Amino acid sequence: MNTSISGMNDGADSVLKSAISKVKRHVLPLFVIMFIVNYIDRVNIGFVRAHMEHDLGIGAAAYGLGAGLFFIGYALFEVPSNILLQKVGARIWLTRIMLTWGLVAACMAFIQNETHFYILRFLLGVAEAGFFPGVIYYFTRWLPGVERGKAIAIFLSGSAIASLISGPLSGLLLQISGLGMHGWQWMYFIEGMFSVGLCVFVWFWLDSKPHDAKWLTRPEQDALVKAIDDEQLAREAATPIKPSLGTLLKDRQIILFCLIYFFIQLTIYAATFWLPSIIKKMGDLSDIQVGLFNSIPWLLSIVGMYAFATLSAKWKHQQAWVAAALLIAAAGMFMSTTGGPIFAFVAICFAALGFKSASSLFWPIPQAYLDARIAAGVIALINSVGNLGGFVAPTTFGLLEEHTGSIQGGLYGLAATSIIAAIIVFAARNKPKPAPVVAPGKPAPNHA
């Protein structure tokens, strides 16, 4: 009897493992490619700043504001977009997101003044909103918890890969001319239309639910759904009352998560949008050379992310590893103010190792803290608030350069905020609060 039950369990485990392996092979490469394309369309303006200033008269302050307006549209529509994804299905909504962001990105080729630049950057943020948390939510419906963290880590590597290849790619596309269009226009148009083309593949490749996936056998579909449903039932049994939105907004831990991620994103997007300009000051470099130099910090950051992930898995104290990465970022940003353009570039390479590692090390903390029933919405909230750093950083840097001719003050500010984040991260918990013990006949206390 026991042997029979053991054999049945082994068979069920084997079917589940087969299903998980198929899911990872089927969707993970596509999501990484989508994230690479998404990130390139978001940050490619960093490589054409000088060209737009020459051809359209878009100065440093206007460039900084336009770069940042993307994140206003993104933050405003991130949570609503994720709610709609859950209603209409991942296949439809992720395809829609990619189609609209590709069309808006391609339209950037035809801007003629600052107003066009502002409008399209804002619309690009609206179009992209919901992509990141949408993919995170997709994983919650397709992978058990033990596999989800690994999948998210692989997905997040897409931004580092995008940062690595965006420079050389944009540099090559800037060499194209013809049909009355400048190189920067061709860059916008080709990169945007690639996203439009890819969304056709996404439509035919993705499925919204495991039972829609013809590439899974019926036993594999059932095993996957059962494993995920069992996990959810266990969570609901442990925490029978689903937290309300009002309770979440009063939760100090969630506010803390938003603040920490905001500080991390400040540094990431300041470097992303202004690094090509710092590289140009190193000498008389071509667009291709600027692109190649721009890849170096991001290559180092990939190595750093892997090293930090390995170390944090071996010596577990996630907050300490996030703090260490943030202190490295702070040191690099501060050092970039103490020498010439070449020394500044080397220092930012050092900082990139820190701030990109901090970003990947951060996410396991809120994931471990959050109730699974509201995790997707709260991750969207943290991501949207954190990404407002992408508005503050380039806008502030643009105003500083416009009025002082230097971004040194902004680099000091980034060093300071990274140190502050390194301190406050120790107040962040990665375990949910225990449910209060209620005496019989007494109402449960209402904790924020």
Buried (B, 14 or more C-beta within 10 A) or exposed (E): EEEEEEEEEEEBEEBBEBBBEBBBEBBBEBBBBBBBBBBBBBBBBBBBBBBBBEBBEBBBBBBBBBBBBBBBBBBBBBBEBBEBBBEEBBBBBBBBBBBBBBBBBBBBBEBEEBEBBBBBBBBBBBBBBBBBBBBBBBBBBBBBBEBBBEBBBBBBBBBBBBBBBBBBBBBBBBEBEEEEBBBBBBBBBBBBBBBBEBBEBBBEBBBBBBEEBEEBBEBBBBBBBEBBEEBBEEBBEEBEEEBEEEBBEEBEBBBBBBBBBBBBBBBBBBBBBBBBBBBBEBEEBEBBBBBBBBBBBBBBBBEBBBEBBEBBEEEEEBBBBBBBBBBBBBBBBBBBBEEEBEBBBBBBBBBBBBBBBBBBBBBBBBBEBBBBBBBBBBBBBBBBBBBBBBBBBBBBBBBBBBEEEEBBEBBBBBBBBBBBBBEBBEEBBBEBEEEEEEEEEEEEEEEE
